[in-house]
Amino acid sequence: MTTNRSILISGASIAGPALAFWLRRHGFDPVVVERAPAFRDGGHAIDLRGVSREVVARMGLMAEVRGASIGTRGMSFVDAGGRRRASMSADMLGGEGPVAEVEILRGDLARVLYDATRGDTEYVFGDSVAALADDGGGVEVTFESGSRRRFDLVAGADGIHSTTRALAFGAEERFSRHLGSYTSFFTIPYPERHERWDRYHTPLGGRVAAIRPTARPEEAKALFGFRSPPLNYDRRDVDQQKKILADRFAGVGWEVPRLLDAMWDAPDFYFDTVGQIRMERWSSGRTVLLGDAACCPSALTGLGTSLALVGAYVLAGELAAADGDHRAGFTAYEREMRQYATSAQARAGDGSTSFLFPTSNAHIWLRNTMMRTIPYMPWKKIVARRLQQADAITLKDYPS
Ligand SMILES: Cc1cc2nc3c(=O)[nH]c(=O)nc-3n(C[C@H](O)[C@H](O)[C@H](O)COP(=O)(O)OP(=O)(O)OC[C@H]3O[C@@H](n4cnc5c(N)ncnc54)[C@H](O)[C@@H]3O)c2cc1C
């Protein structure tokens, strides 16, 4: 590759390292900058669905991913006394149901991608882009540390609150869409060793609390969610966010009091809106976005990781196919990915909110009855086909 070889990638989670992987394969020179001071482990459990598994297979990393996967057997809804009211195994709906066949912690997947790239890709931790000056022939990047470097292109893989997007496209409010709920998760000690089932409890009031296994038997992830209009809080004030959660779930039964107790000491508390990023264009001049930064579909869809992995594959492939010409490459990337991203985002509206955040006993009864009866229903195949939306893109071959 002779044109536009040097590419700065902002963000070292899923989309960033995956893009670095494919860019190297095609002969580019990526550099990854990550705001965290060191590689970030941890995070929540994510499902690898449909075509994203094909991307991982093309990377030759499926054995590593399966080796680190959680092996979750399914999900159950339990009542306040902990009794199972409805369950769905992971293999029901062809491995594409609420629990997918391959479930892995975000950090463990990121680790596989990081290990596969760090030998031949420069990673800079503890820094962030602060200014981008695109002069038509390249991008002069100023970092928060004060250093400056010039790159041919810049790719923003820095998540739903992307700094790259803010610098190159404008304020987040222009593109973000709150979907009416918040989510939170954190790691808890789980000395009694859990079964490999996700357990969810949905008290009324549009709330959900869950305990989800990890690949480590002595720990679990606590997951919370609740319906709410946009809240006014400080994104850097973790204690304020913990207080919001504690207030919302005060008085709820099941294991919730124990989870809330553990929350105050959790090493990795996360709290955020359940939202989407919708943009008409994912590129501006020499800067391009991918993953959550470009088209976050929200946690409700279970497709954000797929969009990140597939987007990295397509972006690198189209740039290479255009011989490094960023105008042609970015246009082809958007054309290939647009429909896939739109259908993934549409999935957030298809009943997942009532499924997870019921507001009435009728909702709960309907959901539990549907889960109990679905294995015996002829329309099981229709539901499975709808969930196959994860495959709404046919991967091209991009010779490297
Ligand atoms: C509770 C929950 C459950 C989910 N479940 C699923 C699921 O089941 N299936 C699924 O497919 N997806 C799921 N997702 C979504 C999935 O986690 C994301 O879609 C995916 O991680 C997107 O990857 P990304 O690399 O684009 O962004 P992110 O994973 O958000 O990574 C962004 C990276 O950029 C870094 N960064 C941020 N700002 C800067 C900066 N200024 N400079 C440098 N670096 C920066 C961050 O530290 C981070 O490392 C879930 C999300 C949540 C919150």
The ligand as a MOL file (V3000), in Angstrom:
LIG
                    3D

  0  0  0     0  0            999 V3000
M  V30 BEGIN CTAB
M  V30 COUNTS 53 58 0 0 0
M  V30 BEGIN ATOM
M  V30 1 C -24.5020 -3.7930 29.4910 0
M  V30 2 C -24.0660 -3.9850 28.0700 0
M  V30 3 C -24.2920 -5.2010 27.4620 0
M  V30 4 C -23.9090 -5.3920 26.1270 0
M  V30 5 N -24.1430 -6.5950 25.5610 0
M  V30 6 C -23.7720 -6.7990 24.2850 0
M  V30 7 C -24.0090 -8.0670 23.6550 0
M  V30 8 O -24.5490 -8.9840 24.2360 0
M  V30 9 N -23.6100 -8.2180 22.3710 0
M  V30 10 C -23.0040 -7.2160 21.6840 0
M  V30 11 O -22.6690 -7.4290 20.5080 0
M  V30 12 N -22.7570 -6.0100 22.2490 0
M  V30 13 C -23.1390 -5.7800 23.5270 0
M  V30 14 N -22.9050 -4.5720 24.0960 0
M  V30 15 C -22.3050 -3.5020 23.2890 0
M  V30 16 C -20.7990 -3.6290 23.1480 0
M  V30 17 O -20.1560 -3.6150 24.3950 0
M  V30 18 C -20.2910 -2.4780 22.3040 0
M  V30 19 O -21.1050 -2.3250 21.1720 0
M  V30 20 C -18.8790 -2.7380 21.8520 0
M  V30 21 O -18.0370 -2.8360 22.9830 0
M  V30 22 C -18.4140 -1.6150 20.9320 0
M  V30 23 O -17.0500 -1.6790 20.7510 0
M  V30 24 P -16.2230 -0.3740 20.4050 0
M  V30 25 O -14.8070 -0.8330 20.3080 0
M  V30 26 O -16.8480 0.3170 19.2520 0
M  V30 27 O -16.4140 0.6200 21.6370 0
M  V30 28 P -16.0740 0.4410 23.1850 0
M  V30 29 O -16.0880 -0.9890 23.5740 0
M  V30 30 O -16.9580 1.3740 23.9180 0
M  V30 31 O -14.5710 0.9300 23.3090 0
M  V30 32 C -14.1690 2.2600 23.1480 0
M  V30 33 C -12.7040 2.3630 23.5900 0
M  V30 34 O -12.2430 3.6920 23.3530 0
M  V30 35 C -11.5770 4.1620 24.4980 0
M  V30 36 N -11.6740 5.6270 24.4740 0
M  V30 37 C -12.7470 6.3930 24.7970 0
M  V30 38 N -12.4610 7.6800 24.6190 0
M  V30 39 C -11.1900 7.7440 24.1550 0
M  V30 40 C -10.3330 8.7940 23.7730 0
M  V30 41 N -10.7270 10.0830 23.8340 0
M  V30 42 N -9.0920 8.5100 23.3400 0
M  V30 43 C -8.6470 7.2230 23.2730 0
M  V30 44 N -9.4270 6.1600 23.6380 0
M  V30 45 C -10.6740 6.4320 24.0720 0
M  V30 46 C -12.2980 3.5060 25.6530 0
M  V30 47 O -11.5020 3.4940 26.8290 0
M  V30 48 C -12.5180 2.1070 25.0910 0
M  V30 49 O -11.4020 1.2760 25.2900 0
M  V30 50 C -23.2870 -4.3450 25.4040 0
M  V30 51 C -23.0470 -3.1120 26.0250 0
M  V30 52 C -23.4370 -2.9290 27.3510 0
M  V30 53 C -23.1660 -1.5930 27.9920 0
M  V30 END ATOM
M  V30 BEGIN BOND
M  V30 1 1 1 2
M  V30 2 1 2 3
M  V30 3 2 2 52
M  V30 4 2 3 4
M  V30 5 1 4 5
M  V30 6 1 4 50
M  V30 7 2 5 6
M  V30 8 1 6 7
M  V30 9 1 6 13
M  V30 10 2 7 8
M  V30 11 1 7 9
M  V30 12 1 9 10
M  V30 13 2 10 11
M  V30 14 1 10 12
M  V30 15 2 12 13
M  V30 16 1 13 14
M  V30 17 1 14 15
M  V30 18 1 14 50
M  V30 19 1 15 16
M  V30 20 1 16 17
M  V30 21 1 16 18
M  V30 22 1 18 19
M  V30 23 1 18 20
M  V30 24 1 20 21
M  V30 25 1 20 22
M  V30 26 1 22 23
M  V30 27 1 23 24
M  V30 28 2 24 25
M  V30 29 1 24 26
M  V30 30 1 24 27
M  V30 31 1 27 28
M  V30 32 2 28 29
M  V30 33 1 28 30
M  V30 34 1 28 31
M  V30 35 1 31 32
M  V30 36 1 32 33
M  V30 37 1 33 34
M  V30 38 1 33 48
M  V30 39 1 34 35
M  V30 40 1 35 36
M  V30 41 1 35 46
M  V30 42 1 36 37
M  V30 43 1 36 45
M  V30 44 2 37 38
M  V30 45 1 38 39
M  V30 46 1 39 40
M  V30 47 2 39 45
M  V30 48 1 40 41
M  V30 49 2 40 42
M  V30 50 1 42 43
M  V30 51 2 43 44
M  V30 52 1 44 45
M  V30 53 1 46 47
M  V30 54 1 46 48
M  V30 55 1 48 49
M  V30 56 2 50 51
M  V30 57 1 51 52
M  V30 58 1 52 53
M  V30 END BOND
M  V30 END CTAB
M  END
